[in-house]
Amino acid sequence: MKALVLVGGLGTRLRPVTYGLPKQLIPLAGKPMLYHVLDQLPTEVEEVVFASGYKADVLARYLHDHPLRWPTRTVPEATPLGTGGGMLNAAAGISDPFLVLNSDVVAEIDVPGLLRFHASRGGAGAMALAEVENTQPYGVAALGDRGRIEQFVEKPPPEKAPSHWINAGVSVWRHSVLERIPPGRPVSWETEVMPGLLAEGVYGFETRGFWEDAGTPERLLHAQRLLFDAGRGGPGDLPSGSTGKGPVAAPPSCHAHGARFGGYVHLSGRTQLGAGSFVEDSILMEGVEVGVGATVRRSILGPGTQVPAHALCEGKVLALESGH
């Protein structure tokens, strides 16, 4: 079985950090978001294919330098093709059935259970569903007998949402569904392809674990908290010479003597925290420097960012590429 991972989108809501890298490579709870997404893959998977768009060269280089446990292949788009077009563009040699994963959804999904569910139903495909209060940003499914999806509406107004069950970003499909994707142009899987597949049988697999679409700064930091709370952020011990409370994901190359922590922090390599500084609920990327007595809360700091001594950095997304 092969897994097709959709790595598209410009990450505009996470700028300026995403001026330099795709959002899927932003680290949280010890490793890039993308690698947390791939933790869900079952043992049946023998190859991972990345349908990549924005910053495809950066993604390919990172995967080469930080290899996964599966063989991987990246298939870039010359122009944006949408979810359906991206699937078709990367589908050469894909298995039957094949998995599809959204690369910016951090979740706890029983993917082996999804595969068994699909096999038991025998339809065109099955998608994992998560129950959320606010359905407006997502594709919403109305379920019938045996979990069959009777209606699928992309981003409906709240009063028109048929349920609170949304597309959770992991699905399994028969190879034949690719024939439904028009070639040579951008195609939305959700609005152009899915409605026509419902007659063939598409089933919804209800999930109960945590789920977060990590596409905004607030949701990205919330995803990090979920991962830490689920034990997926490593031991979370405080860096040597620091005080406060964890969890904190920090490599040995960090320097944090005299710093204090308030928990839920990711530190990348070569981060330097000055004495008396305080950091909580934040992501500090490669080479970030926090000055003496400075405070960082609910912030995402891109590579090389500097926070001056005694400054307050709260609710910020900063990176050198933007000049900020």
C-alpha positions in Angstrom: 0.0 0.0 0.0 1.1 3.5 -0.7 0.2 6.7 1.1 -0.3 9.9 -0.9 0.3 13.0 1.2 -1.0 16.4 0.0 1.6 19.1 0.8 0.1 22.2 -0.8 -0.9 25.6 0.3 1.1 28.8 0.8 0.7 28.9 4.5 -0.4 32.5 4.4 -1.8 32.5 7.9 1.6 31.5 9.3 3.6 34.2 7.5 6.3 35.4 7.8 7.7 32.0 9.0 6.3 30.4 5.8 8.1 32.8 3.5 11.1 30.5 4.0 9.6 27.1 4.3 6.4 25.2 3.8 4.2 25.2 6.9 4.4 21.4 7.2 8.1 21.8 8.2 7.4 24.1 11.1 8.5 22.1 14.2 6.3 21.4 17.1 6.7 19.1 20.1 10.1 17.8 19.0 9.8 17.5 15.2 8.2 19.0 12.1 4.4 18.9 11.8 4.6 16.7 8.8 6.5 14.0 10.7 3.8 14.0 13.4 1.2 13.5 10.6 3.1 10.5 9.2 3.3 8.9 12.7 -0.3 7.7 11.9 0.7 5.5 9.0 0.1 1.8 9.5 2.5 -1.0 8.9 0.8 -1.8 5.5 2.4 1.3 4.0 5.4 0.6 1.8 6.0 4.0 0.1 5.0 7.6 0.8 4.4 9.9 -2.1 4.3 13.6 -1.5 2.1 15.8 -3.8 4.0 19.0 -3.3 3.5 22.5 -4.4 4.8 25.6 -2.5 8.5 25.3 -1.6 8.6 21.8 -3.0 12.4 22.0 -3.3 12.7 22.8 0.4 10.5 19.9 1.3 12.5 17.5 -0.9 15.8 18.6 0.6 14.5 18.2 4.1 13.3 14.7 3.4 16.6 13.8 1.9 18.5 15.1 4.9 16.1 13.7 7.5 15.0 10.3 6.0 11.8 8.6 7.0 11.4 4.9 7.7 9.6 4.4 4.3 10.8 5.0 0.8 9.6 8.4 -0.3 9.0 10.2 -3.5 8.1 13.9 -4.1 6.1 15.0 -7.1 5.9 18.8 -7.5 3.3 20.8 -9.3 4.4 23.2 -12.0 1.3 25.3 -11.2 -1.3 24.9 -8.3 -3.6 22.0 -9.1 -5.9 21.9 -6.1 -6.5 18.8 -4.0 -7.9 16.6 -6.8 -5.4 17.8 -9.4 -2.6 17.3 -7.0 -3.7 13.7 -6.3 -3.8 12.9 -10.0 -0.5 14.6 -10.7 1.2 12.3 -8.1 -0.8 9.2 -8.7 1.6 7.3 -11.1 2.2 3.8 -9.7 -0.2 4.3 -6.8 -1.6 1.2 -5.1 -5.2 -0.1 -5.0 -6.4 1.0 -2.5 -4.3 3.9 -1.5 -4.3 6.3 1.5 -4.6 10.1 1.3 -3.4 12.3 4.1 -3.7 16.1 4.6 -0.3 17.3 5.8 -1.4 20.0 8.2 -3.9 18.0 10.3 -2.4 16.9 13.7 -4.6 14.1 15.0 -5.0 10.8 16.8 -6.7 8.6 14.2 -6.9 4.8 14.1 -5.8 4.4 10.5 -5.6 0.5 10.6 -9.2 0.7 11.8 -10.1 2.9 8.9 -8.5 0.4 6.5 -10.5 -2.5 8.1 -13.7 -0.3 7.9 -13.1 0.4 4.2 -12.6 -3.3 3.5 -15.8 -4.2 5.3 -17.9 -1.7 3.4 -16.5 -2.3 -0.1 -17.4 1.1 -1.5 -15.3 3.6 -3.5 -13.6 4.8 -0.4 -13.8 5.8 3.3 -12.8 8.9 5.1 -12.0 9.5 8.8 -14.4 12.0 10.4 -13.9 14.2 13.4 -16.7 15.8 15.4 -16.2 19.5 15.9 -18.4 22.4 17.1 -17.5 24.9 14.4 -17.9 23.1 11.0 -17.8 26.2 8.8 -14.1 25.9 7.6 -14.4 22.2 6.7 -16.1 19.6 4.6 -19.2 18.2 6.4 -20.7 14.8 6.0 -24.3 13.6 6.6 -24.2 9.9 7.6 -26.8 7.2 6.8 -27.0 3.5 7.4 -23.7 1.7 8.2 -21.9 5.0 8.1 -22.6 5.7 4.4 -22.1 9.4 3.6 -25.3 10.6 2.0 -24.3 14.2 1.6 -20.9 16.0 1.7 -20.9 19.8 1.8 -17.7 21.8 1.6 -17.6 24.8 4.1 -21.3 25.3 4.5 -22.8 28.1 6.6 -23.4 26.9 10.1 -27.2 26.8 9.6 -26.8 24.6 6.6 -24.3 22.1 8.0 -25.8 18.6 7.8 -23.9 17.4 10.9 -20.9 18.1 13.1 -18.8 15.4 11.5 -16.1 16.8 9.2 -13.4 15.4 6.9 -10.6 14.6 9.3 -7.9 14.6 6.6 -7.2 10.9 6.3 -9.0 8.7 3.8 -8.6 5.5 1.7 -9.7 5.1 -1.9 -10.0 2.6 -4.6 -7.6 3.3 -7.5 -10.6 3.7 -9.9 -11.6 7.1 -8.2 -8.7 8.7 -10.0 -10.5 8.3 -13.3 -13.1 10.8 -11.9 -10.4 13.6 -11.8 -10.3 15.8 -15.0 -6.7 16.0 -16.1 -4.7 19.1 -17.0 -6.4 21.7 -14.8 -6.9 22.5 -11.1 -9.5 20.3 -9.5 -11.1 20.5 -6.1 -11.6 16.9 -4.8 -14.1 18.1 -2.2 -16.4 20.0 -4.5 -15.9 18.5 -8.0 -15.1 14.8 -7.3 -16.6 13.8 -4.0 -20.3 14.5 -4.9 -20.1 12.1 -7.9 -18.6 9.3 -5.8 -21.3 9.2 -3.2 -23.5 7.0 -5.5 -20.7 4.4 -5.5 -20.5 4.3 -1.7 -18.3 6.5 0.4 -18.3 5.8 4.1 -17.5 7.8 7.2 -15.3 6.4 9.9 -16.0 8.3 13.1 -12.9 9.0 15.2 -12.8 10.0 18.9 -9.2 11.0 19.4 -7.8 14.5 19.4 -7.9 16.5 16.2 -6.6 19.9 15.1 -6.2 21.6 11.7 -2.9 23.4 12.4 -3.2 26.1 9.8 -3.2 29.2 12.0 -0.8 30.2 14.8 -3.4 29.6 17.5 -4.3 26.2 16.1 -0.7 25.2 15.6 0.2 26.0 19.2 -2.9 24.1 20.3 -1.8 21.1 18.2 1.5 21.2 20.1 -0.3 21.1 23.4 -2.3 18.1 22.3 0.8 16.3 21.1 2.6 16.9 24.4 -0.5 15.8 26.4 -0.7 12.6 24.4 2.9 11.8 25.1 4.0 12.4 21.5 6.5 15.2 22.3 9.2 13.1 23.8 9.9 13.1 27.6 9.5 16.9 27.8 12.3 17.4 30.4 13.6 20.9 31.1 16.9 21.8 29.5 19.9 21.6 31.7 20.3 24.6 34.1 16.7 25.9 33.6 13.8 26.0 35.9 10.0 26.1 35.8 7.7 23.4 34.3 7.5 21.3 31.2 6.9 19.8 28.9 9.8 21.2 26.8 11.2 19.5 23.7 14.9 20.6 23.5 17.9 19.1 21.7 21.3 19.1 23.5 22.6 22.0 21.4 20.2 24.4 23.2 21.5 26.8 25.8 19.0 27.7 28.5 21.0 28.1 31.8 19.1 30.5 34.0 16.0 30.5 31.8 12.5 29.6 33.1 9.7 27.7 31.3 6.0 27.7 31.6 5.4 24.5 29.6 4.5 23.5 26.1 7.6 24.7 24.4 9.6 23.5 21.4 13.2 24.5 21.1 15.2 23.8 17.9 19.0 23.4 17.6 21.3 26.2 18.7 18.6 28.2 20.5 20.0 30.6 23.1 17.9 31.7 26.1 19.3 34.4 28.3 19.4 34.2 32.1 16.1 35.3 33.6 14.2 34.8 30.4 10.8 33.1 30.4 9.2 31.0 27.6 5.9 29.2 27.5 3.4 27.9 24.9 5.8 28.7 22.0 7.9 27.4 19.2 11.5 28.6 18.8 13.2 27.5 15.6 16.8 27.0 14.7 19.2 29.6 16.1 16.6 31.8 17.9 18.1 34.1 20.6 16.1 35.3 23.6 17.7 38.1 25.5 18.3 38.3 29.3 15.0 38.8 31.2 12.9 38.7 28.0 9.5 37.0 28.0 8.1 34.8 25.1 4.5 33.6 25.2 2.2 32.0 22.6 4.6 32.9 19.8 6.3 31.2 16.8 9.8 32.4 16.1 11.4 31.6 12.8 15.1 30.7 12.3 17.6 33.2 13.6 15.0 35.5 15.2 16.2 37.6 18.1 14.2 38.9 21.1 15.9 41.8 22.8 16.7 41.7 26.5 13.8 42.4 28.8 11.4 42.6 25.8 7.9 41.1 25.8 7.0 38.9 22.8 3.5 37.7 23.1 1.2 36.3 20.4 3.7 36.9 17.6 4.8 35.1 14.5 8.3 36.4 13.6 10.9 35.5 11.0 14.0 37.2 9.5 12.6 36.8 6.0 10.0 39.5 6.6 12.4 42.0 8.1 10.6 41.8 11.4 
